[in-house]
Amino acid sequence: MSKQLSFGVLEGVVVLDLTQMLAGPYCTMVLADHGADVIKIEPPTGDMSRGLGPFSADDIEKEQGGYFHSINRNKRSIALDLKDENDKSTFLQLVKTADVVVENFRSGVMDRLGLSYETLREVNKKIVYAAIRGFGDQRTGESPYNEWPAFDIVAQAMGGFMAMTGPVGIPMKAGPGVGDIVPGLMAAFGIVAGVRYAEKKGEGQFVDVAMYDAMLALCERSVYRYSVDGAISEGAGNEHPLVNPFSVYESADGWVALGCPTNVQWHELVEVMDNAKLRNEERFKTNELRVENAVEVRAEITAWTSLFNKKELAEKLGGRVPFGPVNNIADIFDDPHVSARDMLRTVSVPDSKVEITMSGVPVHYSNTPGSVRTAGPRLDEHRDEVLQQFLVQS
């Protein structure tokens, strides 16, 4: 392995990151947060996301967008044109001692460049090669859509997510880019597992994550429901088809979330509400009956929650039943939980006046914690040190 410049549970793992936009960079961000030495290999024009905002008022040149920095933190950058023979030679020299290569090009791009998994494996038999594509790679399964490009919204649509989200009859995408982020997370897991196997067995392998597949796996409830009783999951708003109460309810100053699937939790809620109807009537005795009578349950709960603001409801329900206020991002910035868990990190962009706050690292290790250490790199910022680290011969 090459010299590692960071720390964390993945210290010593060297990743060559050819990805752009969201799914791939999110995957390698997770690895970098936990100490992997992630070298972002960009085309001479840079990652496409460098041109996306939002941009702070201090960023007069509009070069330091929040999108790019949020998911490319803790990485180093070198610009290589993989269509150029000299740059291709440089890349192959990096592959010799790296542990991982990650790319999210359309199917066949790396093959046409002469940089297929099979080629890289000849250079380094322990290399773990991960590909994130809309519909996977032919190596692990032929799909009629292998050649189709895809973005987040396509994955959400085809993988079943949009069909079961939002109100009835209107497909609805998620606010966050889950069609990219979920495949990125699954690829990060696949890479870590692949590296462990390579360390034990002395050989790497091809890791393939299709965005479609990842979204289908996320929508596991729709699969078993259709299998067991033929039910086709559809948008149910904020309701749950199998559990009640399990939704959001209006308060005097916003909304709160409640989930009480067990009778113990239900009885605790009814006690706090002091609602004789919900406590005594037979049609609310079990979760199954409450699902059947969901409209009445919602009416009773809403009539009560709307009498109090979110803070008052937290004082009544917090710690007694699964409960939480519906927060917007301003609420989250003020929440003491977020500060205590170090889940918002502000970093300065070198050689600029720009500071960017981004989400922290959600996986907490007791001995080797991950961290947000640096903003995203400038394009080609680390060329000299990377070439020296890998002893690249020009």
FILUM-109541 format. One record per residue (C-alpha): residue number from 1; residue in three letters; chain; y, z, x. Coordinates in steps of 0.02 Angstrom, whole numbers, always signed. Example, Ala and Ser with C-alpha at 12.3 -4.5 7.8 and 13.67 -1.06 7.14 Angstrom:
BEGIN
+-----+--------+--------+--------+--------+--------+
! num ! residu ! chaine !      Y !      Z !      X !
+-----+--------+--------+--------+--------+--------+
!   1 !    ALA !      A !   -225 !   +390 !   +615 !
!   2 !    SER !      A !    -53 !   +357 !   +684 !
+-----+--------+--------+--------+--------+--------+
//
This chain:
BEGIN
+-----+--------+--------+--------+--------+--------+
! num ! residu ! chaine !      Y !      Z !      X !
+-----+--------+--------+--------+--------+--------+
!   1 !    MET !      A !     +0 !     +0 !     +0 !
!   2 !    SER !      A !   +180 !    -29 !    +51 !
!   3 !    LYS !      A !   +300 !   +112 !    +87 !
!   4 !    GLN !      A !   +350 !   +204 !    -71 !
!   5 !    LEU !      A !   +533 !   +248 !    -92 !
!   6 !    SER !      A !   +524 !   +359 !   -245 !
!   7 !    PHE !      A !   +423 !   +505 !   -313 !
!   8 !    GLY !      A !   +324 !   +554 !   -466 !
!   9 !    VAL !      A !   +146 !   +541 !   -528 !
!  10 !    LEU !      A !   +141 !   +355 !   -483 !
!  11 !    GLU !      A !   +207 !   +380 !   -307 !
!  12 !    GLY !      A !   +133 !   +249 !   -192 !
!  13 !    VAL !      A !   +105 !   +117 !   -326 !
!  14 !    VAL !      A !   +200 !    -43 !   -287 !
!  15 !    VAL !      A !   +242 !   -158 !   -432 !
!  16 !    LEU !      A !   +307 !   -336 !   -421 !
!  17 !    ASP !      A !   +402 !   -361 !   -583 !
!  18 !    LEU !      A !   +430 !   -541 !   -638 !
!  19 !    THR !      A !   +475 !   -496 !   -817 !
!  20 !    GLN !      A !   +633 !   -526 !   -917 !
!  21 !    MET !      A !   +715 !   -470 !  -1079 !
!  22 !    LEU !      A !   +629 !   -319 !  -1161 !
!  23 !    ALA !      A !   +438 !   -307 !  -1172 !
!  24 !    GLY !      A !   +401 !   -329 !   -986 !
!  25 !    PRO !      A !   +552 !   -235 !   -918 !
!  26 !    TYR !      A !   +515 !    -89 !  -1035 !
!  27 !    CYS !      A !   +337 !    -83 !   -968 !
!  28 !    THR !      A !   +393 !    -80 !   -786 !
!  29 !    MET !      A !   +533 !    +43 !   -827 !
!  30 !    VAL !      A !   +401 !   +167 !   -883 !
!  31 !    LEU !      A !   +311 !   +144 !   -717 !
!  32 !    ALA !      A !   +472 !   +161 !   -618 !
!  33 !    ASP !      A !   +523 !   +319 !   -712 !
!  34 !    HIS !      A !   +364 !   +400 !   -648 !
!  35 !    GLY !      A !   +385 !   +352 !   -467 !
!  36 !    ALA !      A !   +314 !   +177 !   -449 !
!  37 !    ASP !      A !   +409 !    +67 !   -327 !
!  38 !    VAL !      A !   +459 !    -71 !   -447 !
!  39 !    ILE !      A !   +531 !   -225 !   -363 !
!  40 !    LYS !      A !   +617 !   -334 !   -491 !
!  41 !    ILE !      A !   +594 !   -515 !   -438 !
!  42 !    GLU !      A !   +728 !   -617 !   -527 !
!  43 !    PRO !      A !   +770 !   -801 !   -530 !
!  44 !    PRO !      A !   +932 !   -845 !   -439 !
!  45 !    THR !      A !  +1023 !   -838 !   -607 !
!  46 !    GLY !      A !   +957 !   -663 !   -642 !
!  47 !    ASP !      A !   +865 !   -585 !   -789 !
!  48 !    MET !      A !   +926 !   -661 !   -953 !
!  49 !    SER !      A !   +971 !   -487 !  -1015 !
!  50 !    ARG !      A !  +1106 !   -467 !   -881 !
!  51 !    GLY !      A !  +1223 !   -566 !   -992 !
!  52 !    LEU !      A !  +1196 !   -460 !  -1146 !
!  53 !    GLY !      A !  +1308 !   -315 !  -1195 !
!  54 !    PRO !      A !  +1369 !   -197 !  -1246 !
!  55 !    PHE !      A !  +1498 !   -185 !  -1108 !
!  56 !    SER !      A !  +1610 !    -35 !  -1076 !
!  57 !    ALA !      A !  +1798 !    -49 !  -1072 !
!  58 !    ASP !      A !  +1791 !    -18 !   -883 !
!  59 !    ASP !      A !  +1678 !   -170 !   -858 !
!  60 !    ILE !      A !  +1815 !   -301 !   -849 !
!  61 !    GLU !      A !  +1698 !   -436 !   -781 !
!  62 !    LYS !      A !  +1564 !   -399 !   -912 !
!  63 !    GLU !      A !  +1428 !   -383 !   -781 !
!  64 !    GLN !      A !  +1356 !   -211 !   -821 !
!  65 !    GLY !      A !  +1282 !   -223 !   -995 !
!  66 !    GLY !      A !  +1197 !    -73 !  -1072 !
!  67 !    TYR !      A !  +1046 !   -177 !  -1124 !
!  68 !    PHE !      A !  +1003 !   -224 !   -945 !
!  69 !    HIS !      A !  +1033 !    -54 !   -866 !
!  70 !    SER !      A !   +938 !    +44 !   -998 !
!  71 !    ILE !      A !   +772 !    -42 !   -962 !
!  72 !    ASN !      A !   +795 !    -90 !   -779 !
!  73 !    ARG !      A !   +841 !    +79 !   -710 !
!  74 !    ASN !      A !   +753 !   +147 !   -555 !
!  75 !    LYS !      A !   +709 !    -29 !   -497 !
!  76 !    ARG !      A !   +757 !   -135 !   -346 !
!  77 !    SER !      A !   +803 !   -319 !   -354 !
!  78 !    ILE !      A !   +767 !   -472 !   -250 !
!  79 !    ALA !      A !   +806 !   -649 !   -308 !
!  80 !    LEU !      A !   +670 !   -781 !   -280 !
!  81 !    ASP !      A !   +655 !   -958 !   -346 !
!  82 !    LEU !      A !   +468 !   -975 !   -373 !
!  83 !    LYS !      A !   +486 !  -1163 !   -381 !
!  84 !    ASP !      A !   +547 !  -1162 !   -201 !
!  85 !    GLU !      A !   +408 !  -1167 !    -72 !
!  86 !    ASN !      A !   +493 !  -1044 !    +46 !
!  87 !    ASP !      A !   +525 !   -919 !    -92 !
!  88 !    LYS !      A !   +348 !   -943 !   -156 !
!  89 !    SER !      A !   +284 !   -903 !    +18 !
!  90 !    THR !      A !   +391 !   -746 !    +20 !
!  91 !    PHE !      A !   +319 !   -693 !   -148 !
!  92 !    LEU !      A !   +141 !   -716 !    -87 !
!  93 !    GLN !      A !   +178 !   -607 !    +65 !
!  94 !    LEU !      A !   +236 !   -470 !    -55 !
!  95 !    VAL !      A !    +76 !   -489 !   -155 !
!  96 !    LYS !      A !    -31 !   -454 !     +0 !
!  97 !    THR !      A !    +10 !   -268 !     +0 !
!  98 !    ALA !      A !    +70 !   -238 !   -179 !
!  99 !    ASP !      A !    -36 !   -153 !   -311 !
! 100 !    VAL !      A !    +27 !   -236 !   -470 !
! 101 !    VAL !      A !   +105 !   -398 !   -530 !
! 102 !    VAL !      A !   +181 !   -402 !   -705 !
! 103 !    GLU !      A !   +246 !   -557 !   -795 !
! 104 !    ASN !      A !   +290 !   -607 !   -972 !
! 105 !    PHE !      A !   +309 !   -795 !   -955 !
! 106 !    ARG !      A !   +238 !   -915 !  -1082 !
! 107 !    SER !      A !    +55 !   -955 !  -1059 !
! 108 !    GLY !      A !    +22 !  -1070 !   -911 !
! 109 !    VAL !      A !   +190 !  -1050 !   -822 !
! 110 !    MET !      A !   +120 !   -954 !   -673 !
! 111 !    ASP !      A !    -28 !  -1072 !   -663 !
! 112 !    ARG !      A !    +88 !  -1222 !   -651 !
! 113 !    LEU !      A !   +187 !  -1135 !   -514 !
! 114 !    GLY !      A !    +26 !  -1116 !   -414 !
! 115 !    LEU !      A !    +34 !   -927 !   -436 !
! 116 !    SER !      A !   -106 !   -895 !   -559 !
! 117 !    TYR !      A !   -204 !   -733 !   -562 !
! 118 !    GLU !      A !   -347 !   -821 !   -474 !
! 119 !    THR !      A !   -230 !   -877 !   -335 !
! 120 !    LEU !      A !   -154 !   -704 !   -313 !
! 121 !    ARG !      A !   -326 !   -625 !   -313 !
! 122 !    GLU !      A !   -371 !   -733 !   -162 !
! 123 !    VAL !      A !   -221 !   -656 !    -74 !
! 124 !    ASN !      A !   -258 !   -477 !   -129 !
! 125 !    LYS !      A !   -422 !   -439 !   -215 !
! 126 !    LYS !      A !   -358 !   -268 !   -273 !
! 127 !    ILE !      A !   -209 !   -338 !   -365 !
! 128 !    VAL !      A !   -190 !   -285 !   -547 !
! 129 !    TYR !      A !   -109 !   -431 !   -636 !
! 130 !    ALA !      A !    -33 !   -391 !   -806 !
! 131 !    ALA !      A !    +29 !   -521 !   -930 !
! 132 !    ILE !      A !   +125 !   -484 !  -1090 !
! 133 !    ARG !      A !   +134 !   -635 !  -1205 !
! 134 !    GLY !      A !   +160 !   -665 !  -1389 !
! 135 !    PHE !      A !    -20 !   -713 !  -1423 !
! 136 !    GLY !      A !   -115 !   -669 !  -1266 !
! 137 !    ASP !      A !   -193 !   -768 !  -1126 !
! 138 !    GLN !      A !   -340 !   -887 !  -1137 !
! 139 !    ARG !      A !   -431 !   -786 !  -1003 !
! 140 !    THR !      A !   -468 !   -647 !  -1127 !
! 141 !    GLY !      A !   -474 !   -743 !  -1290 !
! 142 !    GLU !      A !   -425 !   -915 !  -1354 !
! 143 !    SER !      A !   -295 !   -907 !  -1492 !
! 144 !    PRO !      A !   -228 !  -1055 !  -1592 !
! 145 !    TYR !      A !    -57 !   -984 !  -1550 !
! 146 !    ASN !      A !    -79 !   -960 !  -1361 !
! 147 !    GLU !      A !    +58 !  -1087 !  -1324 !
! 148 !    TRP !      A !   +183 !  -1018 !  -1450 !
! 149 !    PRO !      A !   +335 !   -924 !  -1384 !
! 150 !    ALA !      A !   +373 !   -758 !  -1469 !
! 151 !    PHE !      A !   +504 !   -624 !  -1481 !
! 152 !    ASP !      A !   +504 !   -453 !  -1561 !
! 153 !    ILE !      A !   +536 !   -514 !  -1738 !
! 154 !    VAL !      A !   +391 !   -638 !  -1729 !
! 155 !    ALA !      A !   +271 !   -502 !  -1671 !
! 156 !    GLN !      A !   +329 !   -384 !  -1808 !
! 157 !    ALA !      A !   +305 !   -522 !  -1937 !
! 158 !    MET !      A !   +135 !   -589 !  -1885 !
! 159 !    GLY !      A !    +58 !   -422 !  -1835 !
! 160 !    GLY !      A !    +79 !   -350 !  -2011 !
! 161 !    PHE !      A !   +219 !   -228 !  -1975 !
! 162 !    MET !      A !   +353 !   -311 !  -2082 !
! 163 !    ALA !      A !   +236 !   -327 !  -2232 !
! 164 !    MET !      A !   +216 !   -138 !  -2243 !
! 165 !    THR !      A !   +396 !    -89 !  -2202 !
! 166 !    GLY !      A !   +547 !    -78 !  -2316 !
! 167 !    PRO !      A !   +555 !    -91 !  -2506 !
! 168 !    VAL !      A !   +419 !   -176 !  -2609 !
! 169 !    GLY !      A !   +425 !   -365 !  -2599 !
! 170 !    ILE !      A !   +552 !   -379 !  -2457 !
! 171 !    PRO !      A !   +479 !   -388 !  -2281 !
! 172 !    MET !      A !   +580 !   -278 !  -2165 !
! 173 !    LYS !      A !   +586 !   -268 !  -1977 !
! 174 !    ALA !      A !   +609 !   -104 !  -1885 !
! 175 !    GLY !      A !   +778 !    -62 !  -1811 !
! 176 !    PRO !      A !   +710 !    -35 !  -1633 !
! 177 !    GLY !      A !   +621 !   -182 !  -1551 !
! 178 !    VAL !      A !   +447 !   -113 !  -1581 !
! 179 !    GLY !      A !   +372 !   -288 !  -1567 !
! 180 !    ASP !      A !   +422 !   -283 !  -1383 !
! 181 !    ILE !      A !   +418 !    -98 !  -1344 !
! 182 !    VAL !      A !   +244 !    -60 !  -1411 !
! 183 !    PRO !      A !   +163 !   -202 !  -1310 !
! 184 !    GLY !      A !   +263 !   -142 !  -1160 !
! 185 !    LEU !      A !   +194 !    +34 !  -1178 !
! 186 !    MET !      A !    +16 !    -30 !  -1200 !
! 187 !    ALA !      A !    +35 !   -138 !  -1046 !
! 188 !    ALA !      A !    +97 !    +12 !   -947 !
! 189 !    PHE !      A !    -60 !   +107 !   -996 !
! 190 !    GLY !      A !   -168 !    -43 !   -952 !
! 191 !    ILE !      A !    -86 !    -57 !   -781 !
! 192 !    VAL !      A !   -109 !   +127 !   -739 !
! 193 !    ALA !      A !   -292 !   +120 !   -792 !
! 194 !    GLY !      A !   -316 !    -41 !   -695 !
! 195 !    VAL !      A !   -241 !    +34 !   -538 !
! 196 !    ARG !      A !   -358 !   +183 !   -551 !
! 197 !    TYR !      A !   -507 !    +65 !   -567 !
! 198 !    ALA !      A !   -447 !    -36 !   -417 !
! 199 !    GLU !      A !   -432 !   +121 !   -313 !
! 200 !    LYS !      A !   -609 !   +174 !   -358 !
! 201 !    LYS !      A !   -697 !     +5 !   -353 !
! 202 !    GLY !      A !   -593 !    -91 !   -227 !
! 203 !    GLU !      A !   -549 !   -235 !   -344 !
! 204 !    GLY !      A !   -413 !   -271 !   -469 !
! 205 !    GLN !      A !   -419 !   -369 !   -630 !
! 206 !    PHE !      A !   -319 !   -465 !   -759 !
! 207 !    VAL !      A !   -235 !   -358 !   -894 !
! 208 !    ASP !      A !   -184 !   -454 !  -1050 !
! 209 !    VAL !      A !    -77 !   -383 !  -1192 !
! 210 !    ALA !      A !    -29 !   -493 !  -1340 !
! 211 !    MET !      A !   +122 !   -437 !  -1439 !
! 212 !    TYR !      A !    +30 !   -487 !  -1600 !
! 213 !    ASP !      A !   -120 !   -379 !  -1551 !
! 214 !    ALA !      A !    -12 !   -229 !  -1508 !
! 215 !    MET !      A !    +76 !   -235 !  -1677 !
! 216 !    LEU !      A !    -89 !   -251 !  -1769 !
! 217 !    ALA !      A !   -153 !    -98 !  -1676 !
! 218 !    LEU !      A !     +7 !     -5 !  -1724 !
! 219 !    CYS !      A !    -25 !    -50 !  -1906 !
! 220 !    GLU !      A !   -200 !    +26 !  -1905 !
! 221 !    ARG !      A !   -177 !   +103 !  -2077 !
! 222 !    SER !      A !   -165 !    -68 !  -2158 !
! 223 !    VAL !      A !   -331 !   -118 !  -2077 !
! 224 !    TYR !      A !   -436 !    +27 !  -2138 !
! 225 !    ARG !      A !   -359 !    +26 !  -2311 !
! 226 !    TYR !      A !   -401 !   -159 !  -2335 !
! 227 !    SER !      A !   -575 !   -132 !  -2263 !
! 228 !    VAL !      A !   -618 !    +18 !  -2370 !
! 229 !    ASP !      A !   -549 !    -27 !  -2541 !
! 230 !    GLY !      A !   -463 !   -197 !  -2528 !
! 231 !    ALA !      A !   -288 !   -124 !  -2537 !
! 232 !    ILE !      A !   -154 !   -234 !  -2457 !
! 233 !    SER !      A !    -21 !   -123 !  -2381 !
! 234 !    GLU !      A !   +154 !   -171 !  -2433 !
! 235 !    GLY !      A !   +326 !   -101 !  -2415 !
! 236 !    ALA !      A !   +340 !    +70 !  -2493 !
! 237 !    GLY !      A !   +515 !   +116 !  -2439 !
! 238 !    ASN !      A !   +510 !   +290 !  -2368 !
! 239 !    GLU !      A !   +356 !   +342 !  -2467 !
! 240 !    HIS !      A !   +180 !   +363 !  -2399 !
! 241 !    PRO !      A !    +38 !   +282 !  -2497 !
! 242 !    LEU !      A !    -86 !   +421 !  -2459 !
! 243 !    VAL !      A !    +18 !   +580 !  -2439 !
! 244 !    ASN !      A !   +147 !   +668 !  -2547 !
! 245 !    PRO !      A !   +275 !   +738 !  -2517 !
! 246 !    PHE !      A !   +304 !   +637 !  -2360 !
! 247 !    SER !      A !   +474 !   +553 !  -2367 !
! 248 !    VAL !      A !   +661 !   +576 !  -2348 !
! 249 !    TYR !      A !   +764 !   +667 !  -2478 !
! 250 !    GLU !      A !   +950 !   +671 !  -2511 !
! 251 !    SER !      A !  +1051 !   +823 !  -2461 !
! 252 !    ALA !      A !  +1231 !   +866 !  -2500 !
! 253 !    ASP !      A !  +1289 !   +782 !  -2339 !
! 254 !    GLY !      A !  +1154 !   +657 !  -2293 !
! 255 !    TRP !      A !   +964 !   +651 !  -2290 !
! 256 !    VAL !      A !   +819 !   +758 !  -2231 !
! 257 !    ALA !      A !   +637 !   +720 !  -2195 !
! 258 !    LEU !      A !   +493 !   +822 !  -2267 !
! 259 !    GLY !      A !   +306 !   +804 !  -2245 !
! 260 !    CYS !      A !   +187 !   +924 !  -2331 !
! 261 !    PRO !      A !    +14 !   +844 !  -2341 !
! 262 !    THR !      A !    -85 !  +1007 !  -2344 !
! 263 !    ASN !      A !    -89 !  +1130 !  -2487 !
! 264 !    VAL !      A !    -34 !  +1270 !  -2370 !
! 265 !    GLN !      A !   +123 !  +1173 !  -2326 !
! 266 !    TRP !      A !   +151 !  +1124 !  -2507 !
! 267 !    HIS !      A !   +140 !  +1304 !  -2566 !
! 268 !    GLU !      A !   +264 !  +1356 !  -2430 !
! 269 !    LEU !      A !   +387 !  +1222 !  -2488 !
! 270 !    VAL !      A !   +370 !  +1270 !  -2671 !
! 271 !    GLU !      A !   +395 !  +1453 !  -2626 !
! 272 !    VAL !      A !   +558 !  +1414 !  -2537 !
! 273 !    MET !      A !   +613 !  +1304 !  -2682 !
! 274 !    ASP !      A !   +559 !  +1437 !  -2808 !
! 275 !    ASN !      A !   +505 !  +1297 !  -2925 !
! 276 !    ALA !      A !   +389 !  +1358 !  -3062 !
! 277 !    LYS !      A !   +349 !  +1183 !  -3124 !
! 278 !    LEU !      A !   +283 !  +1123 !  -2955 !
! 279 !    ARG !      A !   +196 !  +1289 !  -2926 !
! 280 !    ASN !      A !   +103 !  +1303 !  -3090 !
! 281 !    GLU !      A !    +70 !  +1133 !  -3168 !
! 282 !    GLU !      A !   -102 !  +1058 !  -3139 !
! 283 !    ARG !      A !    -39 !   +883 !  -3097 !
! 284 !    PHE !      A !    +38 !   +946 !  -2934 !
! 285 !    LYS !      A !   -108 !  +1052 !  -2873 !
! 286 !    THR !      A !   -180 !   +933 !  -2743 !
! 287 !    ASN !      A !   -112 !   +800 !  -2627 !
! 288 !    GLU !      A !   -207 !   +666 !  -2724 !
! 289 !    LEU !      A !   -128 !   +723 !  -2887 !
! 290 !    ARG !      A !    +44 !   +729 !  -2806 !
! 291 !    VAL !      A !    +22 !   +549 !  -2748 !
! 292 !    GLU !      A !    -18 !   +500 !  -2927 !
! 293 !    ASN !      A !   +137 !   +592 !  -2988 !
! 294 !    ALA !      A !   +250 !   +546 !  -2844 !
! 295 !    VAL !      A !   +400 !   +501 !  -2952 !
! 296 !    GLU !      A !   +407 !   +675 !  -3030 !
! 297 !    VAL !      A !   +380 !   +761 !  -2863 !
! 298 !    ARG !      A !   +524 !   +664 !  -2787 !
! 299 !    ALA !      A !   +638 !   +705 !  -2933 !
! 300 !    GLU !      A !   +604 !   +891 !  -2919 !
! 301 !    ILE !      A !   +625 !   +898 !  -2731 !
! 302 !    THR !      A !   +783 !   +793 !  -2732 !
! 303 !    ALA !      A !   +861 !   +899 !  -2869 !
! 304 !    TRP !      A !   +840 !  +1048 !  -2753 !
! 305 !    THR !      A !   +883 !   +971 !  -2583 !
! 306 !    SER !      A !  +1042 !   +894 !  -2651 !
! 307 !    LEU !      A !  +1111 !  +1068 !  -2684 !
! 308 !    PHE !      A !  +1121 !  +1106 !  -2497 !
! 309 !    ASN !      A !  +1186 !  +1023 !  -2340 !
! 310 !    LYS !      A !  +1073 !   +981 !  -2194 !
! 311 !    LYS !      A !  +1116 !  +1138 !  -2097 !
! 312 !    GLU !      A !  +1076 !  +1249 !  -2246 !
! 313 !    LEU !      A !   +912 !  +1159 !  -2276 !
! 314 !    ALA !      A !   +866 !  +1181 !  -2093 !
! 315 !    GLU !      A !   +895 !  +1367 !  -2109 !
! 316 !    LYS !      A !   +783 !  +1374 !  -2263 !
! 317 !    LEU !      A !   +643 !  +1257 !  -2208 !
! 318 !    GLY !      A !   +648 !  +1245 !  -2018 !
! 319 !    GLY !      A !   +492 !  +1326 !  -1945 !
! 320 !    ARG !      A !   +410 !  +1345 !  -2115 !
! 321 !    VAL !      A !   +362 !  +1167 !  -2160 !
! 322 !    PRO !      A !   +371 !  +1001 !  -2066 !
! 323 !    PHE !      A !   +556 !   +965 !  -2086 !
! 324 !    GLY !      A !   +701 !   +881 !  -1999 !
! 325 !    PRO !      A !   +872 !   +809 !  -2035 !
! 326 !    VAL !      A !   +893 !   +621 !  -2028 !
! 327 !    ASN !      A !  +1000 !   +602 !  -1871 !
! 328 !    ASN !      A !  +1109 !   +459 !  -1817 !
! 329 !    ILE !      A !  +1143 !   +437 !  -1632 !
! 330 !    ALA !      A !  +1302 !   +544 !  -1639 !
! 331 !    ASP !      A !  +1197 !   +686 !  -1711 !
! 332 !    ILE !      A !  +1069 !   +662 !  -1573 !
! 333 !    PHE !      A !  +1201 !   +673 !  -1437 !
! 334 !    ASP !      A !  +1250 !   +843 !  -1509 !
! 335 !    ASP !      A !  +1074 !   +910 !  -1535 !
! 336 !    PRO !      A !  +1028 !  +1053 !  -1416 !
! 337 !    HIS !      A !   +847 !   +994 !  -1415 !
! 338 !    VAL !      A !   +899 !   +834 !  -1326 !
! 339 !    SER !      A !   +992 !   +929 !  -1192 !
! 340 !    ALA !      A !   +851 !  +1054 !  -1168 !
! 341 !    ARG !      A !   +725 !   +913 !  -1148 !
! 342 !    ASP !      A !   +838 !   +809 !  -1034 !
! 343 !    MET !      A !   +823 !   +661 !  -1152 !
! 344 !    LEU !      A !   +995 !   +587 !  -1121 !
! 345 !    ARG !      A !  +1040 !   +538 !   -945 !
! 346 !    THR !      A !  +1207 !   +473 !   -883 !
! 347 !    VAL !      A !  +1208 !   +367 !   -725 !
! 348 !    SER !      A !  +1346 !   +284 !   -628 !
! 349 !    VAL !      A !  +1335 !   +100 !   -588 !
! 350 !    PRO !      A !  +1366 !    +80 !   -400 !
! 351 !    ASP !      A !  +1523 !    -11 !   -346 !
! 352 !    SER !      A !  +1600 !     +3 !   -518 !
! 353 !    LYS !      A !  +1686 !   +127 !   -632 !
! 354 !    VAL !      A !  +1550 !   +107 !   -762 !
! 355 !    GLU !      A !  +1444 !   +252 !   -822 !
! 356 !    ILE !      A !  +1301 !   +224 !   -944 !
! 357 !    THR !      A !  +1204 !   +352 !  -1043 !
! 358 !    MET !      A !  +1025 !   +304 !  -1081 !
! 359 !    SER !      A !   +871 !   +385 !  -1154 !
! 360 !    GLY !      A !   +776 !   +502 !  -1040 !
! 361 !    VAL !      A !   +591 !   +508 !   -993 !
! 362 !    PRO !      A !   +483 !   +567 !  -1139 !
! 363 !    VAL !      A !   +323 !   +603 !  -1040 !
! 364 !    HIS !      A !   +347 !   +770 !   -953 !
! 365 !    TYR !      A !   +236 !   +822 !   -807 !
! 366 !    SER !      A !   +238 !  +1001 !   -745 !
! 367 !    ASN !      A !   +216 !   +958 !   -561 !
! 368 !    THR !      A !   +276 !   +779 !   -541 !
! 369 !    PRO !      A !   +410 !   +748 !   -672 !
! 370 !    GLY !      A !   +478 !   +574 !   -698 !
! 371 !    SER !      A !   +665 !   +546 !   -698 !
! 372 !    VAL !      A !   +809 !   +426 !   -723 !
! 373 !    ARG !      A !   +880 !   +411 !   -548 !
! 374 !    THR !      A !   +980 !   +251 !   -536 !
! 375 !    ALA !      A !  +1058 !   +118 !   -648 !
! 376 !    GLY !      A !   +987 !    -57 !   -645 !
! 377 !    PRO !      A !  +1006 !   -151 !   -479 !
! 378 !    ARG !      A !  +1132 !   -286 !   -439 !
! 379 !    LEU !      A !  +1052 !   -456 !   -427 !
! 380 !    ASP !      A !   +967 !   -474 !   -256 !
! 381 !    GLU !      A !  +1038 !   -305 !   -204 !
! 382 !    HIS !      A !   +883 !   -251 !   -106 !
! 383 !    ARG !      A !   +832 !   -414 !    -22 !
! 384 !    ASP !      A !   +845 !   -354 !   +157 !
! 385 !    GLU !      A !   +755 !   -189 !   +132 !
! 386 !    VAL !      A !   +616 !   -268 !    +28 !
! 387 !    LEU !      A !   +584 !   -404 !   +157 !
! 388 !    GLN !      A !   +582 !   -272 !   +294 !
! 389 !    GLN !      A !   +468 !   -158 !   +195 !
! 390 !    PHE !      A !   +339 !   -296 !   +170 !
! 391 !    LEU !      A !   +360 !   -367 !   +346 !
! 392 !    VAL !      A !   +395 !   -538 !   +271 !
! 393 !    GLN !      A !   +395 !   -679 !   +398 !
! 394 !    SER !      A !   +524 !   -815 !   +365 !
+-----+--------+--------+--------+--------+--------+
//
